Amino acid sequence: MRVSTVMMFERSVSSMNRQQSAFMEVGEQIASGKRVVRPSDDPQAASRAVGVSQSLASNSQQSDSRVTVRNSLSQEESVLNSVSDSLTRAKELMVQAGNGTLSDADRQSMSTELRGVYEALLGQANSTDGNGSHLFGGYQDGAAPFVKDATGAVQYEGSDQVRQQKVDSSRLMEVGNTGTDVFQTVAAGSGYVAKADTSNAGSLTFTGPQVTDTTADGYGDSYAISFDDNGDGTFEYTINGGPEDGTTGTYDGSSATLEFGGVRLTLEGAPEDGDSLAVGTAQSMDPDVFTTFENMLSALENPLDSDADKAAFANTLSTSSREMDNALDNVLTVRASVGARLNELDTLDTVGSDRKISYTQTQSDLIDLDYTTAISDYVLRQVGLQASQKAFVDLQGTSLFDLM
């Protein structure tokens, strides 16, 4: 094979170009700190690195979501703490109102403070977060969830669905609670509530009801007890509802204890013909803490001029006290739920931090540069380039005419 001068020069230049390209490639890696500067450097590693990068971005987004959810839940927890204080104060006022030595003026003064607690509670129910969204409005968080209608009664106009936010790859967390959850429901196991009909005209009062047997036939049903005057100082009562529907008995007009459906109700005082009582589970009696306040305020503001007025006041106080206890228990239950979600966010933060470390390490293993190896390669490529340049210089000086 004939080796021409042109071929030798071309091969020498090609060799220098290869050495220079390899030298510049290592230099670029050192400058960027990356082993894979462009996908063509290692297609498989580059592809896997893109997936890991997306996982890191998703993990970061979920971390930001947890911050947002934590802020909302922390604000809700603070408001629920204030709500608990308001309900506790209202219950204290109700206990004081049961003092038989109080005058109408004393009860009127007490109603003034109770109304202040009522208005404060309404403000707490319409609390907003830092973005102006109402905490207890559900999806309809742009307007106050609790408003007063034409009669002055508080109505809930928020949504029954609570907002949710993704706080982890497979976890949608409720951001807050609806107003119904907090102010218009009761916790499980709240028992029974008794209410006297507002049209009652007698001096009949009740104590209880007390649960005696949760396994009794009819436990959990609703009941109505009506009274008919026998004309001889006694009354016939009829129990409607449950398996004992239509059961009748005689009440002597002074005191008696009725047992039905696993509950016990103690009666005192004489009813009027047609008076009635309703007994049912707390949930079936349309629980609403604002209605409880309104009933109690009305009872405190009305003077007690007759035995019927005193009986109506005692019955309202008994019912309202039971409902206030249930409302406080429910708020504490909701508050515990908020605390549990806050604890879960802490756990998810820990998991997310560990996941970030793992993803970052994987990404580093795929594309980051090993500087020790890179510097060694850099020196080796530099020597190779210099050798090829020296060879080219020597080749330029090769000529037969120099030997003549």
Backbone hydrogen bonds, N-H to C=O, Kabsch-Sander energy under -0.5 kcal/mol:
donor,donor_aa,acceptor,acceptor_aa,energy
3,V,1,M,-0.5
4,S,2,R,-0.7
8,M,4,S,-1.8
9,F,5,T,-2.1
10,E,6,V,-2.5
11,R,7,M,-2.5
12,S,8,M,-2.1
13,V,9,F,-2.5
14,S,10,E,-2.6
15,S,11,R,-2.4
16,M,12,S,-2.2
17,N,13,V,-2.5
18,R,14,S,-2.3
19,Q,15,S,-2.3
20,Q,16,M,-2.8
21,S,17,N,-2.6
22,A,18,R,-2.5
23,F,19,Q,-2.3
24,M,20,Q,-2.6
25,E,21,S,-2.2
26,V,22,A,-2.0
27,G,23,F,-2.0
28,E,24,M,-2.4
29,Q,25,E,-1.9
30,I,26,V,-2.3
31,A,27,G,-2.2
32,S,28,E,-2.1
33,G,29,Q,-2.2
34,K,29,Q,-0.7
35,R,367,I,-3.5
36,V,367,I,-1.4
37,V,35,R,-0.8
41,D,38,R,-2.6
42,D,38,R,-0.5
42,D,39,P,-0.9
46,A,42,D,-2.8
47,S,43,P,-2.3
48,R,44,Q,-2.3
49,A,45,A,-2.4
50,V,46,A,-1.7
51,G,47,S,-1.5
52,V,48,R,-2.2
53,S,49,A,-2.5
54,Q,50,V,-2.1
55,S,51,G,-1.9
56,L,52,V,-2.3
57,A,53,S,-2.2
58,S,54,Q,-2.5
59,N,55,S,-2.5
60,S,56,L,-2.3
61,Q,57,A,-2.3
62,Q,58,S,-2.3
63,S,59,N,-1.7
64,D,60,S,-2.1
65,S,61,Q,-2.1
66,R,62,Q,-2.1
67,V,63,S,-1.5
68,T,64,D,-1.9
69,V,65,S,-2.8
70,R,66,R,-2.7
71,N,67,V,-2.1
72,S,68,T,-2.0
73,L,69,V,-2.8
74,S,70,R,-2.5
75,Q,71,N,-2.0
76,E,72,S,-2.4
77,E,73,L,-2.7
78,S,74,S,-1.9
79,V,75,Q,-2.2
80,L,76,E,-2.9
81,N,77,E,-1.6
82,S,78,S,-1.6
83,V,79,V,-2.6
84,S,80,L,-2.4
85,D,81,N,-1.8
86,S,82,S,-2.2
87,L,83,V,-2.6
88,T,84,S,-2.3
89,R,85,D,-2.2
90,A,86,S,-2.3
91,K,87,L,-2.3
92,E,88,T,-2.0
93,L,89,R,-2.2
94,M,90,A,-1.9
95,V,91,K,-2.2
96,Q,92,E,-2.1
97,A,93,L,-2.1
98,G,94,M,-1.0
98,G,95,V,-0.7
99,N,96,Q,-1.7
102,L,99,N,-1.6
107,R,103,S,-2.3
108,Q,104,D,-2.2
109,S,105,A,-2.3
110,M,106,D,-2.2
111,S,107,R,-2.2
112,T,108,Q,-1.3
113,E,109,S,-1.4
114,L,110,M,-2.4
115,R,111,S,-2.4
116,G,112,T,-1.6
117,V,113,E,-2.0
118,Y,114,L,-2.3
119,E,115,R,-2.6
120,A,116,G,-2.1
121,L,117,V,-2.4
122,L,118,Y,-2.0
123,G,119,E,-2.1
124,Q,120,A,-2.3
125,A,121,L,-2.2
126,N,122,L,-1.1
127,S,124,Q,-1.5
129,D,133,S,-2.5
132,G,129,D,-1.8
134,H,141,D,-2.2
135,L,127,S,-2.4
137,G,134,H,-1.1
139,Y,161,Q,-1.3
140,Q,137,G,-1.2
141,D,139,Y,-1.7
147,V,145,P,-0.6
147,V,155,Q,-2.4
149,D,153,A,-2.9
152,G,149,D,-1.6
155,Q,147,V,-3.6
157,E,145,P,-3.9
157,E,155,Q,-0.6
158,G,145,P,-0.5
159,S,137,G,-2.6
165,Q,173,M,-2.3
167,V,165,Q,-0.6
167,V,171,R,-2.2
168,D,171,R,-1.1
171,R,168,D,-1.3
173,M,165,Q,-2.8
173,M,171,R,-0.6
175,V,163,R,-2.9
176,G,174,E,-1.2
177,N,135,L,-0.6
179,G,136,F,-1.6
182,V,178,T,-1.4
183,F,179,G,-3.1
184,Q,179,G,-0.5
184,Q,180,T,-1.4
187,A,326,N,-0.5
190,S,187,A,-0.9
193,V,280,G,-3.0
195,K,278,A,-2.7
197,D,276,S,-2.1
200,N,197,D,-1.8
203,S,270,A,-2.6
205,T,268,E,-3.3
207,T,266,T,-2.3
210,Q,264,R,-2.6
212,T,262,G,-3.1
213,D,262,G,-1.9
216,A,213,D,-1.2
219,Y,216,A,-2.0
221,D,218,G,-2.1
223,Y,279,V,-3.8
224,A,240,N,-2.2
225,I,277,L,-2.9
226,S,224,A,-0.5
226,S,238,T,-1.9
227,F,275,D,-2.2
228,D,236,E,-2.4
230,N,234,T,-2.5
235,F,251,Y,-3.0
236,E,228,D,-2.9
237,Y,235,F,-0.6
237,Y,249,G,-2.5
238,T,226,S,-2.2
239,I,247,T,-3.3
240,N,224,A,-2.9
240,N,238,T,-0.6
244,E,241,G,-0.6
245,D,242,G,-1.3
246,G,239,I,-2.3
247,T,239,I,-0.9
247,T,244,E,-2.3
249,G,237,Y,-1.7
251,Y,235,F,-3.8
256,A,267,L,-1.8
258,L,265,L,-3.1
260,F,263,V,-2.0
263,V,260,F,-1.9
264,R,210,Q,-2.8
265,L,258,L,-2.9
266,T,207,T,-2.3
267,L,256,A,-3.5
268,E,205,T,-2.4
269,G,254,S,-2.0
274,G,227,F,-2.9
275,D,272,E,-2.4
277,L,225,I,-2.4
278,A,195,K,-3.0
279,V,223,Y,-3.0
280,G,193,V,-2.1
282,A,191,G,-2.6
285,M,281,T,-0.9
285,M,282,A,-0.6
286,D,283,Q,-0.8
289,V,183,F,-2.3
292,T,288,D,-2.1
293,F,289,V,-2.0
294,E,290,F,-2.5
295,N,291,T,-2.6
296,M,292,T,-2.2
297,L,293,F,-2.8
298,S,294,E,-2.2
299,A,295,N,-1.9
300,L,296,M,-2.3
301,E,297,L,-2.1
302,N,298,S,-1.0
305,D,303,P,-1.0
310,K,306,S,-2.3
311,A,307,D,-2.4
312,A,308,A,-2.6
313,F,309,D,-2.4
314,A,310,K,-2.5
315,N,311,A,-2.6
316,T,312,A,-2.5
317,L,313,F,-2.6
318,S,314,A,-2.4
319,T,315,N,-2.7
320,S,316,T,-2.9
321,S,317,L,-2.3
322,R,318,S,-1.8
323,E,319,T,-2.6
324,M,320,S,-2.8
325,D,321,S,-2.1
326,N,322,R,-2.1
327,A,323,E,-2.6
328,L,324,M,-2.5
329,D,325,D,-2.5
330,N,326,N,-2.3
331,V,327,A,-2.4
332,L,328,L,-2.4
333,T,329,D,-2.0
334,V,330,N,-2.6
335,R,331,V,-2.7
336,A,332,L,-2.2
337,S,333,T,-1.9
338,V,334,V,-2.3
339,G,335,R,-2.4
340,A,336,A,-2.2
341,R,337,S,-2.0
342,L,338,V,-2.3
343,N,339,G,-2.3
344,E,340,A,-2.1
345,L,341,R,-2.1
346,D,342,L,-1.7
347,T,343,N,-2.0
348,L,344,E,-2.7
349,D,345,L,-2.3
350,T,346,D,-1.9
351,V,347,T,-2.4
352,G,348,L,-3.0
353,S,349,D,-2.4
354,D,350,T,-2.2
355,R,351,V,-2.5
356,K,352,G,-2.3
357,I,353,S,-2.1
358,S,354,D,-2.1
359,Y,355,R,-2.8
360,T,356,K,-2.8
361,Q,357,I,-2.3
362,T,358,S,-2.3
363,Q,359,Y,-2.8
364,S,360,T,-2.3
365,D,361,Q,-2.5
366,L,362,T,-1.6
367,I,363,Q,-2.2
368,D,363,Q,-0.5
368,D,364,S,-1.7
369,L,33,G,-1.7
371,Y,369,L,-0.9
374,A,370,D,-2.7
375,I,371,Y,-2.8
376,S,372,T,-1.7
377,D,373,T,-2.5
378,Y,374,A,-2.6
379,V,375,I,-2.4
380,L,376,S,-2.4
381,R,377,D,-3.1
382,Q,378,Y,-2.1
383,V,379,V,-2.3
384,G,380,L,-2.3
385,L,381,R,-2.7
386,Q,382,Q,-2.5
387,A,383,V,-2.5
388,S,384,G,-2.3
389,Q,385,L,-2.4
390,K,386,Q,-2.4
391,A,387,A,-2.4
392,F,388,S,-2.0
393,V,389,Q,-2.2
394,D,390,K,-2.4
395,L,391,A,-2.3
396,Q,392,F,-1.9
397,G,393,V,-1.0
398,T,395,L,-1.5
399,S,397,G,-0.7
402,D,399,S,-1.1
403,L,400,L,-1.5
404,M,401,F,-0.8
